[in-house]
Amino acid sequence: MIRRRSVVAGGALAALAGCAELVPQTLLLRSGWPAGVPRTVELADVPFFPQEDYQCGPAALATVLAHGGEAVTADALVPEVYLPARHGSLQVEMLATARRHGRVAWTLPPRYTALLREVAAGNPVIVLQDVGLLWTQWHYAVVVGFDYPSGTLYLRSGTQRRREEPFTAFEREWMKGDYWAMVALPPGRIAATAQDDEQGWLAAVLAMARTAPPAASAQAYATLLSRWPANLPAAIGLANSQAAQHDEAGAIATLQQARERHPQSVIVMNNLAQVLSDAGRQDEALALIDQAAADADSPFSAEVRATRQSILRRMGRKP
């Protein structure tokens, strides 16, 4: 009997160890709860869009867009996100659609702590889960809260406004999609998990600016510059967005500030000369573009020559 008890106890321990391996990130939270994150958070004001068959992607994206202030419905997003041939939505479509709607789409680091930080910062998080029991069934849901003392996550999911899932069960479903998660934030905000990732957030803003309205792009660049004032690509992007809105004065001010920080930047001198010319200040523009042209080895030499020729034509002089 003693030996049998020993075998049973050993089997039980082995089973527990096996379960532990299935939820590694949940176990890490016991000793590595993220600093500054409360143990209980719930974003009760996050909207809810019950999904139709296979249309969890549009419903999840509508949830975060509406929470960010956009008047949108899940049905309106179906043509943009839902792929009928696949009976669902790909992650790339989720990200791209958020950007077209003027939101900065940010893929979270694949960690439970990142998910918790974003929710604690007030950002509902879209997650990809495999909820199939016998076969793979991908599903998008939105995490809106958690209560660690009870081991519970709160989600907008399917037809449930407040689905409760244990941390462990959720991780088993989430890990099958490589812990994929995203937020889609208004351009005036920076993701909680991007606060120390200047280049990562710049990449997210640049991706958004390729398809977003100029006003949204300008706000995103300005927000990035408020966090990282010396970021040259963001300053150039902001000035370009301002110029696209015919705000020459704003573009000039942005580029003049950038030149103070980057006095040798040929691209800043070129762009500032161009916008000065657009504003009718041809003499200033020509003097500045001549300074830029002095750097014959610049990779922007062709652009500088084209800008100089344009300025001379506007002045009625032969290029």
N, C-alpha and C positions, 0 to 999 in steps of 0.2 A: 504493500500500500504506500509505504513511504516513497519507494522508487517510482511508483505510478504517479503520485502527486508531484514528484520532482519533474517527471516527463511532461505532465500536463502544464505545470507552471512554466516550464521552458517553452512549451508550445505557445502558451499565451503571450509570453514575452516576445517570442519571434513574430507572432501576429501583430502585436503592437508596434514593433520596430518596422514591420512592413507597412503598416498604416502611416507611420511617421514619415517614411520615405515618400509616400504619395502626396503629402502636403508640406513640403520643406519650408515654404515661405511662411505658412501659418505658424509653424513651430518657431521660426526665427523671431516672430513678433513677441514671443514670451520674454525674450531677453533683449530684443532690439526694437522696442516700440519707438517710432520716430519722434524726435525731440520737438516739443511745441505743439504736437497734435493731441487734441482732447481724446479721451477714450470713447466718448459718445458724441455723434454729430448726425443731424438729419436735416436735409434741405427740403422742408415740407412744402415750399412754394414752387417747386419744380413742376411744370405742367405734365399732363399725362395724355398720350395719344394711343388708345387701344389699337393694336395692329390687326390688319387683315391677313389672310393666309400668305405666308412667305414674305410679308412686307415689314419685317421687323426693322430693316435698315432705314427706310423712310420715317418710321415711327420714332426710332431712337434719335435720328438726326433732327427731326422736328422738335423733339423734346429739348435738346440743348440749344437749338437756335431760338426757340420761343423763350426759353429761360434767359437768353441773352438780349431779349427785347425785340426780336423780329416777329412780325405778324405772319405766321406761316402755319400750314397744316401738313399732316403726313401725306394726304392725298396729293397736295401740290408738288411734293417732292418725288413722288413715284416715278414720273418720266425722267428725272435726273439721276436717280439712284438705283432704282430697281431694274434688274436684268431678267426679262421673262425667260430667256433660254436657260438661265441658271437657277431660276426660281429663288432669287435672292440678290444680295448686293455685295460687291467686293470692297475690301478696305480702301483701295485706291479711289473708288468712286465716292466713298463716304468722305474722304479727305478733300477730294477735288470739289465736290458739291459745296462743302462748308466754305471753301475759299471763294467760290463764285458768289456766295452770299455775303462776302465781305467779312468773313471770320478767319482768324488765324487758327489753322488746324495743327495740332501738336500731338505727336505720338509719344505716349509716356514711356519712360524706361520700364522694362518688363519686371516690375517689382511691386509687391503688395504695399510697401512703404510709399511708393510714388502715388499709387491709387488713393491711399488714405490722405496723403498731403493735399492732393487736388480737391478731394471732397471737403476736407477741413477748411480749405481756402474759399469754399463756396462754389466750386466748379463741378457740376454733374459730369460723370465720366461714362462714355460709351465703352462697353466691353464686348468682346467676342467670346462666346461660350459654345462648347459642344454639349448640348443638352439631350442627345440621343441616348436611349437606354440600351438598344441592341445594335444600332448603327449610328454613324456620324450624322448629327443634325445641328448645323451651325445656326447660331442665334445671336442677335444683338440685343443688349439690354442696357439700361442706364443706372449706374450706381449713384444713389442719392443720399446714402447715410450708412452708419454702422454703429453698433453698440458692442464694444469689445468685452465688457464684463459678461454679457450673455452669449458672446460669440456669434453675433448676428449682423448680416449685411442687409440693407434695404435697397430694393431696385424697382424701377419702373420696367416692367417686363411683360410682353404679350398682352393679355387682357387683365393683368393684375396691376393696379395702381401702386400697391405697396407690397411687393413680394419680399418675404423674409427668407434668407438663405444662410445656413451656417457658414462660417469662414472656411471650414474644411471642405464642405460640399462644393462651395463656389470655386475654391482653388482647383479642385479636380476637374471642373468643367472649363475653367479659364486657362489652365496650363496647356490644354490640348491645342489651343490656338496660340501657343507661345506667349501667353500673358499679354496679348495685344489689347491696347486701350488707347483712347484718344479724347481730347477735349477740343471744343471749337469755341474760341473766345472772341468777344468783341475786340476791335482793334485798339481800344484804349486800355487793354489789360495784358499782363504777361503771366503765363502759366506758373504756378507755384514751383513746379519741378524744372523750370527753365531759368530761375532767378540767377543761377550761377553758370549758365550755359549760353554765353553771348553768341558764339558761332552757330549753335543749334537753333536759337531763337531767330537769328538773322536768316538762316536758311528757311525757316517756317514763314517768316514775313515775306521774303523774296518769292517763295512759292505762291503765297496768297496774292501778291501784287501783280502776278502775271495775268490773273483773270478777274480780280476784284475791281470795283469802281475806284477811280483815282482818289476820291475823298476818303474812302476806307483805307486805302494804301497809305495815304499821307498820314492819317492818324496812327496807323501801326508803326510807321517809321519814326514818327515823333515820339511815340511811347517808348520805342526801343532806345532812342537817343536820350530820353530822360533817365534811363537806367544805365546806358553806356554812352556817355556824351562824345567820346572820341571815335565812335564807329564810323569810318569813312563811307563804306557802302550804304549805310542807312542814311547818311546826310545826302549823298547823291540821289538815292531813291526818293527821299522826301522832296528835294528840289525838283526832280523830274515830275513827281505827282503834283506839286504845286503849279509847275509850268503847264501841265496838261489841263489844269483847271483855270488857266489864264491868270494865275496869281503871280505875275512877274516880280512884284515887290517881295512877296514871301519867299520865292525861289532865290532872289538876290540875297536876301538876309540870311537864308540858310547856307548858301554857298560862301558868303563872306565869313560866317562863323566857322565853316569847315576850313577855309583857307587860313584862318588864324591858328587852327590846330595842325593843319597840314600845309605849310607854306610852299613846299616843293612839289605838291601834287599837280601833275600836268592835267589830269582829268578834271580836277576842280577848277583850274584856270580856264580850261577849254569851255566847260559848261557855264561858268560864270560869264565868260566873254559872250557866249551865245545868248544867254538870257538878258545881259545888258544890251546887246544888239536888238533883241526882240522888244525891249523897252524903249528903243530909240536912242540909246546912249552909245552912239557909234565910236566916238573918239576914245572913250574909256574901254570899250570892247576891243578896239584895235590895239591899244597899248598893252592890254592884258594878254591878248592872243599872241602878240609878238614875244612876250616873255615866255609863254608856253612853247613857242616855236624854237626858242633858243636851245631846248633839250632835244637835239637831233636823234638821240638814241631811245627816246621814249616809245613804248609800244603803241602810244596813241598819236603818233606823228601824222598818220593819214587823216585822222579826225581833226587834228589841229589845222592841217592845211585846208581841209574842206571848210572849217569854220571861218578861217581867215579869208578865204575867197568869198564866202557869203557876206561877210562884213564889208569887204571892199566893194562888192557889187551894190550893197545898200548905200554906200557912200558915193556911188557914181564913179568909182575909180576902177581901173583895169586890174583884174586879179593877177 
